[in-house]
Amino acid sequence: MPAASVDEYIDGYPEETQEVLREVRRRVNVLVPEATEAISYGIPTLRLDGKNLVHYAAFTRHLSVYPVMVEDLTEVPAVEPYLSGRGTAKFPLGDVPFEVIEDVVRMLRRRREG
């Protein structure tokens, strides 16, 4: 059964992964303090003005952030090595570049406001 809250989602992972998820959560909430948290598609989601802004999810060896498209490379070129599949950036759990995730969130927010 999917988690009912972001806290429940995070609590379902090993401690090391929880630390990464909490740090991502903290950083995205600082960048978009007026956003609300939700579980959408079974994963933590930040919603702005009633619409999904960014999703993040933990896996065994990586953390994924959605949506990140190839065209986003013009605004966030540092995300290129992490692009994986359509709309996904995968970051290794042992070495998450939190600043790149922050840049992605800033870009998504600019586009939303744009």
DSSP file (Angstrom, degrees, kcal/mol; ACC not computed):
  #  RESIDUE AA STRUCTURE BP1 BP2  ACC     N-H-->O    O-->H-N    N-H-->O    O-->H-N    TCO  KAPPA ALPHA  PHI   PSI    X-CA   Y-CA   Z-CA
    1    1 A M              0   0    0      0, 0.0     3,-0.1     0, 0.0     0, 0.0   0.000 360.0 360.0 360.0 133.6    0.0    0.0    0.0
    2    2 A P        -     0   0    0      0, 0.0    41,-0.1     0, 0.0    40,-0.0  -0.227 360.0 -90.7 -64.4 154.1    1.4    3.4   -0.9
    3    3 A A        -     0   0    0     39,-0.4    39,-0.1     1,-0.1     3,-0.1  -0.333  25.1-147.1 -63.0 145.3    2.4    5.8    1.8
    4    4 A A  S    S+     0   0    0     -3,-0.1     2,-0.3     1,-0.1    35,-0.2   0.634  78.8  17.7 -89.0 -16.2   -0.3    8.2    3.0
    5    5 A S  S  > S-     0   0    0      1,-0.1     4,-2.2    33,-0.1     5,-0.1  -0.946  79.6-107.5-148.2 166.3    2.1   11.1    3.7
    6    6 A V  H  > S+     0   0    0     -2,-0.3     4,-2.7     2,-0.2     5,-0.2   0.899 120.2  54.3 -64.4 -39.8    5.7   12.2    2.9
    7    7 A D  H  > S+     0   0    0      1,-0.2     4,-2.7     2,-0.2    -1,-0.2   0.935 109.2  47.2 -58.5 -45.8    6.7   11.3    6.5
    8    8 A E  H  > S+     0   0    0      2,-0.2     4,-0.8     1,-0.2    -1,-0.2   0.895 111.2  52.1 -63.9 -40.0    5.4    7.8    6.1
    9    9 A Y  H >< S+     0   0    0     -4,-2.2     3,-1.0     1,-0.2    -2,-0.2   0.958 112.9  43.9 -58.8 -52.4    7.1    7.5    2.7
   10   10 A I  H >< S+     0   0    0     -4,-2.7     3,-1.8     1,-0.3    -2,-0.2   0.904 108.6  57.5 -61.9 -43.0   10.5    8.6    4.2
   11   11 A D  H 3< S+     0   0    0     -4,-2.7    -1,-0.3     1,-0.3    -2,-0.2   0.678  93.8  69.9 -63.2 -16.8   10.1    6.4    7.3
   12   12 A G  T << S+     0   0    0     -3,-1.0    -1,-0.3    -4,-0.8    -2,-0.2   0.422  91.1  74.9 -81.5   2.4    9.7    3.3    5.0
   13   13 A Y  S <  S-     0   0    0     -3,-1.8     5,-0.1     1,-0.1    -3,-0.0  -0.733  93.5 -86.7-114.0 161.6   13.4    3.5    4.0
   14   14 A P     >  -     0   0    0      0, 0.0     4,-2.6     0, 0.0     3,-0.4  -0.231  49.6-101.9 -59.8 157.6   16.7    2.6    5.7
   15   15 A E  H  > S+     0   0    0      1,-0.2     4,-2.3     2,-0.2     5,-0.2   0.859 120.2  53.3 -53.1 -44.7   18.2    5.4    7.8
   16   16 A E  H  > S+     0   0    0      1,-0.2     4,-1.5     2,-0.2    -1,-0.2   0.908 112.8  44.3 -60.6 -41.6   20.8    6.4    5.2
   17   17 A T  H  > S+     0   0    0     -3,-0.4     4,-2.7     1,-0.2    -1,-0.2   0.874 109.3  57.0 -70.2 -37.4   18.2    6.8    2.6
   18   18 A Q  H  X S+     0   0    0     -4,-2.6     4,-2.9     1,-0.2     5,-0.2   0.905 103.9  53.9 -58.7 -40.9   15.9    8.6    5.0
   19   19 A E  H  X S+     0   0    0     -4,-2.3     4,-1.9     2,-0.2    -1,-0.2   0.914 110.2  46.1 -61.1 -43.1   18.7   11.2    5.6
   20   20 A V  H  X S+     0   0    0     -4,-1.5     4,-2.5     2,-0.2     5,-0.2   0.938 113.6  48.6 -64.7 -47.0   19.0   11.8    1.8
   21   21 A L  H  X S+     0   0    0     -4,-2.7     4,-2.7     1,-0.2    -2,-0.2   0.899 110.9  50.6 -61.2 -41.1   15.2   12.1    1.5
   22   22 A R  H  X S+     0   0    0     -4,-2.9     4,-2.7    -5,-0.2    -1,-0.2   0.883 110.3  49.9 -64.6 -37.7   14.9   14.5    4.4
   23   23 A E  H  X S+     0   0    0     -4,-1.9     4,-2.5    -5,-0.2    -2,-0.2   0.916 111.7  47.1 -68.9 -42.3   17.6   16.7    3.0
   24   24 A V  H  X S+     0   0    0     -4,-2.5     4,-2.7     2,-0.2     5,-0.3   0.949 113.6  49.6 -60.7 -47.4   16.0   16.8   -0.4
   25   25 A R  H  X S+     0   0    0     -4,-2.7     4,-2.1    -5,-0.2    -2,-0.2   0.928 111.3  48.7 -56.7 -47.6   12.7   17.6    1.3
   26   26 A R  H  X S+     0   0    0     -4,-2.7     4,-1.8     1,-0.2    -1,-0.2   0.933 113.4  46.7 -59.4 -47.3   14.2   20.3    3.4
   27   27 A R  H  X S+     0   0    0     -4,-2.5     4,-2.0     1,-0.2    -2,-0.2   0.910 112.5  47.3 -66.4 -43.3   15.9   22.0    0.5
   28   28 A V  H  X S+     0   0    0     -4,-2.7     4,-1.7     1,-0.2    -1,-0.2   0.872 111.6  52.0 -68.5 -33.5   12.9   22.0   -1.9
   29   29 A N  H  < S+     0   0    0     -4,-2.1    -1,-0.2    -5,-0.3    -2,-0.2   0.837 108.4  51.0 -70.7 -31.3   10.7   23.3    0.9
   30   30 A V  H  < S+     0   0    0     -4,-1.8    -2,-0.2    -5,-0.2    -1,-0.2   0.899 111.9  47.9 -67.9 -40.4   13.1   26.2    1.5
   31   31 A L  H  < S+     0   0    0     -4,-2.0    -2,-0.2     1,-0.3    -1,-0.2   0.814 127.7  24.3 -70.9 -30.5   13.1   27.0   -2.2
   32   32 A V  S >< S+     0   0    0     -4,-1.7     3,-1.9    -5,-0.2    -1,-0.3  -0.577  70.2 164.8-134.4  69.4    9.3   26.9   -2.5
   33   33 A P  T 3  S+     0   0    0      0, 0.0    -1,-0.1     0, 0.0    -2,-0.1   0.744  74.5  58.2 -65.1 -22.6    8.0   27.6    0.9
   34   34 A E  T 3  S+     0   0    0     -3,-0.1    15,-0.2     2,-0.1    -5,-0.1   0.526  88.4  99.6 -83.8  -4.5    4.5   28.4   -0.3
   35   35 A A    <   -     0   0    0     -3,-1.9     2,-0.3    -6,-0.2    13,-0.2  -0.324  67.3-133.5 -76.4 162.7    4.2   25.0   -1.9
   36   36 A T  E     -A   47   0A   0     11,-2.6    11,-3.4    -2,-0.1     2,-0.3  -0.871  14.0-124.9-115.6 152.7    2.4   22.1   -0.3
   37   37 A E  E     +A   46   0A   0     -2,-0.3     2,-0.3     9,-0.2     9,-0.2  -0.710  37.0 156.3 -95.6 147.6    3.6   18.5    0.1
   38   38 A A  E     -A   45   0A   0      7,-2.1     7,-2.6    -2,-0.3     2,-0.6  -0.961  44.1-111.0-154.5 168.9    1.6   15.5   -1.1
   39   39 A I  E     +A   44   0A   0     -2,-0.3     2,-0.4     5,-0.2    16,-0.0  -0.968  42.4 169.2-105.5 121.3    2.0   12.0   -2.3
   40   40 A S  E >   +A   43   0A   0      3,-2.5     3,-1.8    -2,-0.6    -2,-0.1  -0.999  68.6   3.6-134.1 136.3    1.3   11.7   -6.0
   41   41 A Y  T 3  S-     0   0    0     -2,-0.4    -1,-0.1     1,-0.3    14,-0.0   0.763 131.7 -64.3  58.0  24.3    2.0    8.7   -8.1
   42   42 A G  T 3  S+     0   0    0      1,-0.2   -39,-0.4   -39,-0.1    -1,-0.3   0.536 118.4  91.8  81.0   7.6    3.0    7.1   -4.8
   43   43 A I  E <  S-A   40   0A   0     -3,-1.8    -3,-2.5   -41,-0.1    -1,-0.2  -0.896  87.4 -78.9-133.0 160.7    6.0    9.4   -4.2
   44   44 A P  E     -A   39   0A   0      0, 0.0    12,-2.1     0, 0.0     2,-0.4  -0.329  52.0-176.6 -59.9 137.1    6.7   12.7   -2.5
   45   45 A T  E     -AB  38  55A   0     -7,-2.6    -7,-2.1    10,-0.2     2,-0.5  -0.994  24.0-143.2-139.3 139.7    5.5   15.7   -4.5
   46   46 A L  E     -AB  37  54A   0      8,-2.9     7,-3.3    -2,-0.4     8,-1.3  -0.929  22.5-159.9-103.4 126.6    5.7   19.4   -4.1
   47   47 A R  E     -AB  36  52A   0    -11,-3.4   -11,-2.6    -2,-0.5     2,-0.4  -0.895   8.1-170.5-112.0 135.5    2.6   21.2   -5.3
   48   48 A L  E >  S- B   0  51A   0      3,-2.9     3,-1.7    -2,-0.4   -13,-0.1  -0.991  74.9  -9.4-126.8 126.4    2.5   24.8   -6.3
   49   49 A D  T 3  S-     0   0    0     -2,-0.4    -1,-0.1     1,-0.3     3,-0.1   0.856 130.5 -55.1  55.0  37.3   -0.8   26.6   -7.0
   50   50 A G  T 3  S+     0   0    0      1,-0.2     2,-0.4    -3,-0.1    -1,-0.3   0.509 119.2 102.1  79.4   4.7   -2.6   23.2   -6.9
   51   51 A K  E <  S-B   48   0A   0     -3,-1.7    -3,-2.9     0, 0.0    -1,-0.2  -0.931  80.6 -99.8-123.3 146.6   -0.3   21.7   -9.6
   52   52 A N  E     +B   47   0A   0     -2,-0.4    -5,-0.2    -5,-0.2     3,-0.1  -0.404  38.5 173.5 -62.0 131.4    2.5   19.2   -9.3
   53   53 A L  E     -     0   0A   0     -7,-3.3     2,-0.3     1,-0.4    -6,-0.2   0.802  62.6  -5.7-104.3 -50.6    5.9   21.0   -9.4
   54   54 A V  E     -B   46   0A   0     -8,-1.3    -8,-2.9     2,-0.0    -1,-0.4  -0.997  55.3-159.6-150.7 144.5    8.5   18.3   -8.6
   55   55 A H  E     -BC  45  66A   0     11,-2.6    11,-2.3    -2,-0.3     2,-0.3  -0.897   8.9-172.1-118.9 151.2    8.5   14.7   -7.5
   56   56 A Y  E     + C   0  65A   0    -12,-2.1     2,-0.3    -2,-0.3     9,-0.2  -0.995   4.2 179.9-143.9 149.0   11.3   12.8   -5.9
   57   57 A A  E     - C   0  64A   0      7,-2.3     7,-3.0    -2,-0.3     2,-0.3  -0.999  20.2-131.4-150.4 146.1   11.6    9.1   -5.1
   58   58 A A  E     + C   0  63A   0     -2,-0.3     2,-0.2     5,-0.2     5,-0.2  -0.764  23.7 175.8-100.2 145.4   14.2    6.8   -3.5
   59   59 A F        -     0   0    0      3,-2.5    34,-0.0    -2,-0.3    -2,-0.0  -0.740  50.2 -81.8-131.9-178.0   15.3    3.5   -5.0
   60   60 A T  S    S+     0   0    0     -2,-0.2     3,-0.1     1,-0.2   -43,-0.0   0.895 123.1   7.5 -57.3 -44.4   17.9    1.0   -3.8
   61   61 A R  S    S+     0   0    0      1,-0.1    32,-2.2    32,-0.1    33,-0.4   0.444 126.6  37.1-121.1  -2.5   20.9    2.8   -5.3
   62   62 A H  E     - D   0  92A   0     30,-0.3    -3,-2.5    31,-0.1     2,-0.4  -0.948  60.2-130.1-147.9 167.0   19.6    6.2   -6.5
   63   63 A L  E     -CD  58  91A   0     28,-2.9    28,-3.1    -2,-0.3     2,-0.4  -0.978  27.3-152.4-115.9 130.6   17.3    9.1   -5.9
   64   64 A S  E     -CD  57  90A   0     -7,-3.0    -7,-2.3    -2,-0.4     2,-0.4  -0.833   7.1-164.8-106.5 145.5   15.1   10.1   -8.8
   65   65 A V  E     -CD  56  89A   0     24,-2.3    24,-2.0    -2,-0.4    -9,-0.2  -0.990  21.8-126.6-126.6 136.6   13.7   13.6   -9.5
   66   66 A Y  E    S+C   55   0A   0    -11,-2.3   -11,-2.6    -2,-0.4    22,-0.1  -0.945  71.9  27.1-133.6 152.3   10.9   14.3  -12.0
   67   67 A P        +     0   0    0      0, 0.0     2,-0.4     0, 0.0    -1,-0.2   0.619  67.4 142.9 -87.8 138.0   10.3   16.0  -14.3
   68   68 A V        -     0   0    0     19,-0.8    19,-0.3    -3,-0.2     2,-0.2  -0.961  26.3-170.6-135.1 117.0   13.7   16.8  -15.9
   69   69 A M    >   -     0   0    0     -2,-0.4     3,-1.6    18,-0.2     4,-0.3  -0.647  37.0-110.6-108.3 162.5   13.8   16.9  -19.7
   70   70 A V  G >  S+     0   0    0      1,-0.3     3,-2.0    -2,-0.2     4,-0.2   0.873 117.7  61.3 -57.0 -38.6   16.7   17.1  -22.2
   71   71 A E  G >  S+     0   0    0      1,-0.3     3,-1.0     2,-0.2     4,-0.3   0.686  89.0  72.1 -65.2 -15.5   15.6   20.6  -23.0
   72   72 A D  G X> S+     0   0    0     -3,-1.6     4,-2.8     1,-0.2     3,-1.1   0.644  74.6  84.4 -72.0 -13.5   16.3   21.6  -19.4
   73   73 A L  G <4 S+     0   0    0     -3,-2.0    -1,-0.2    -4,-0.3    -2,-0.2   0.787  79.8  63.1 -61.9 -27.3   20.0   21.3  -20.1
   74   74 A T  G <4 S+     0   0    0     -3,-1.0    -1,-0.3    -4,-0.2    -2,-0.2   0.852 116.2  29.9 -65.8 -32.2   20.1   24.8  -21.4
   75   75 A E  T <4 S+     0   0    0     -3,-1.1    -2,-0.2    -4,-0.3    -1,-0.2   0.771 136.4  25.5 -96.0 -30.9   19.1   26.1  -18.0
   76   76 A V    ><  +     0   0    0     -4,-2.8     3,-1.8     1,-0.1     4,-0.3  -0.616  64.5 166.4-133.7  72.7   20.7   23.4  -15.8
   77   77 A P  G >  S+     0   0    0      0, 0.0     3,-1.6     0, 0.0    -1,-0.1   0.775  70.7  70.8 -62.2 -25.0   23.6   21.9  -17.7
   78   78 A A  G 3  S+     0   0    0      1,-0.3     4,-0.1     2,-0.1    22,-0.1   0.651  87.7  65.7 -66.9 -13.6   24.9   20.2  -14.5
   79   79 A V  G X> S+     0   0    0     -3,-1.8     3,-1.9     1,-0.2     4,-0.6   0.638  74.6  94.0 -81.6 -13.2   22.0   17.8  -14.6
   80   80 A E  G X4 S+     0   0    0     -3,-1.6     3,-1.4     1,-0.3    -1,-0.2   0.859  79.5  52.5 -51.0 -47.6   23.2   16.2  -17.9
   81   81 A P  G 34 S+     0   0    0      0, 0.0    -1,-0.3     0, 0.0    -2,-0.1   0.692 111.1  50.5 -64.9 -13.3   25.2   13.3  -16.4
   82   82 A Y  G <4 S+     0   0    0     -3,-1.9     8,-3.2    -4,-0.1    -2,-0.2   0.496  77.7 119.5-103.0  -5.7   22.1   12.3  -14.3
   83   83 A L  B <<  +E   89   0A   0     -3,-1.4     2,-0.3    -4,-0.6     6,-0.2  -0.392  34.4 171.1 -64.1 136.0   19.5   12.2  -17.1
   84   84 A S        -     0   0    0      4,-2.9     4,-0.1     1,-0.4    -1,-0.0  -0.804  48.7 -30.5-152.1 102.0   17.9    8.8  -17.4
   85   85 A G  S >  S-     0   0    0     -2,-0.3     3,-1.2     2,-0.1     2,-0.5  -0.116 104.4 -25.4  78.1 178.2   14.9    8.1  -19.5
   86   86 A R  T 3  S-     0   0    0      1,-0.3   -17,-0.1    -3,-0.1     3,-0.1  -0.511 129.4 -12.3 -71.7 115.1   12.1   10.4  -20.3
   87   87 A G  T 3  S+     0   0    0     -2,-0.5   -19,-0.8   -19,-0.3     2,-0.4   0.634 107.6 115.6  77.8  15.8   11.7   13.1  -17.7
   88   88 A T    <   -     0   0    0     -3,-1.2    -4,-2.9   -21,-0.2     2,-0.5  -0.949  43.1-168.9-126.8 137.6   13.9   11.5  -15.1
   89   89 A A  E     -DE  65  83A   0    -24,-2.0   -24,-2.3    -2,-0.4     2,-0.5  -0.994  15.1-159.3-117.1 129.8   17.2   12.5  -13.4
   90   90 A K  E     -D   64   0A   0     -8,-3.2   -26,-0.2    -2,-0.5    -2,-0.0  -0.942   6.2-170.0-113.4 126.2   18.8    9.8  -11.3
   91   91 A F  E     -D   63   0A   0    -28,-3.1   -28,-2.9    -2,-0.5     5,-0.2  -0.942  30.5-109.9-116.0 134.0   21.3   10.7   -8.6
   92   92 A P  E >   -D   62   0A   0      0, 0.0     3,-1.8     0, 0.0   -30,-0.3  -0.416  22.9-135.5 -64.3 131.3   23.5    8.1   -6.8
   93   93 A L  G >  S+     0   0    0    -32,-2.2     3,-0.6     1,-0.3   -31,-0.1   0.823 102.3  55.1 -58.1 -33.3   22.3    7.8   -3.2
   94   94 A G  G 3  S+     0   0    0    -33,-0.4    -1,-0.3     1,-0.2   -32,-0.1   0.596 122.2  25.0 -77.6  -9.2   25.9    7.8   -1.9
   95   95 A D  G <  S+     0   0    0     -3,-1.8    -1,-0.2     2,-0.0    -2,-0.1  -0.359  74.9 176.7-153.6  62.0   26.7   11.1   -3.6
   96   96 A V    <   -     0   0    0     -3,-0.6     2,-1.7    -5,-0.2     3,-0.2  -0.587  26.6-141.4 -76.4 123.2   23.6   13.2   -4.2
   97   97 A P    >>  -     0   0    0      0, 0.0     4,-1.6     0, 0.0     3,-1.1  -0.617  23.0-178.8 -83.6  84.1   24.5   16.6   -5.7
   98   98 A F  H 3> S+     0   0    0     -2,-1.7     4,-2.5     1,-0.3     5,-0.2   0.812  76.2  60.9 -57.0 -32.3   21.9   18.5   -3.7
   99   99 A E  H 3> S+     0   0    0      1,-0.2     4,-2.3     2,-0.2    -1,-0.3   0.871 102.5  51.4 -64.7 -35.7   22.8   21.8   -5.5
  100  100 A V  H <> S+     0   0    0     -3,-1.1     4,-2.2     2,-0.2    -1,-0.2   0.912 109.3  50.1 -66.7 -41.7   21.9   20.3   -8.9
  101  101 A I  H  X S+     0   0    0     -4,-1.6     4,-2.4     1,-0.2    -2,-0.2   0.912 109.6  51.7 -62.0 -41.7   18.5   19.3   -7.5
  102  102 A E  H  X S+     0   0    0     -4,-2.5     4,-2.7     1,-0.2    -2,-0.2   0.915 108.4  51.1 -60.2 -42.7   18.1   22.8   -6.1
  103  103 A D  H  X S+     0   0    0     -4,-2.3     4,-2.4     1,-0.2    -1,-0.2   0.892 109.3  51.0 -62.1 -39.1   18.9   24.2   -9.6
  104  104 A V  H  X S+     0   0    0     -4,-2.2     4,-2.6     2,-0.2    -2,-0.2   0.929 110.8  48.1 -63.2 -45.3   16.3   21.9  -11.1
  105  105 A V  H  X S+     0   0    0     -4,-2.4     4,-2.4     2,-0.2    -2,-0.2   0.911 110.9  50.9 -63.8 -41.9   13.6   23.1   -8.6
  106  106 A R  H  X S+     0   0    0     -4,-2.7     4,-2.7     2,-0.2    -1,-0.2   0.927 111.5  48.7 -59.1 -44.4   14.5   26.7   -9.3
  107  107 A M  H  X S+     0   0    0     -4,-2.4     4,-2.4     1,-0.2    -2,-0.2   0.918 110.8  49.4 -62.0 -44.8   14.1   26.1  -13.0
  108  108 A L  H  X S+     0   0    0     -4,-2.6     4,-1.9     1,-0.2    -1,-0.2   0.889 111.8  49.6 -63.5 -38.3   10.8   24.4  -12.6
  109  109 A R  H  X S+     0   0    0     -4,-2.4     4,-2.4     2,-0.2     5,-0.2   0.930 109.2  51.2 -66.5 -45.0    9.5   27.2  -10.4
  110  110 A R  H  X S+     0   0    0     -4,-2.7     4,-1.7     1,-0.2    -2,-0.2   0.921 110.5  49.8 -57.3 -43.9   10.7   29.9  -13.0
  111  111 A R  H  < S+     0   0    0     -4,-2.4    -1,-0.2     1,-0.2    -2,-0.2   0.893 110.3  50.0 -62.5 -39.5    8.9   28.0  -15.7
  112  112 A R  H  < S+     0   0    0     -4,-1.9    -1,-0.2     1,-0.2    -2,-0.2   0.895 117.4  39.6 -65.7 -39.4    5.7   27.8  -13.6
  113  113 A E  H  <        0   0    0     -4,-2.4    -1,-0.2     1,-0.2    -2,-0.2   0.699 360.0 360.0 -79.7 -19.3    5.9   31.5  -12.9
  114  114 A G     <        0   0    0     -4,-1.7    -1,-0.2    -5,-0.2    -2,-0.1   0.251 360.0 360.0 -60.8 360.0    6.9   32.3  -16.4
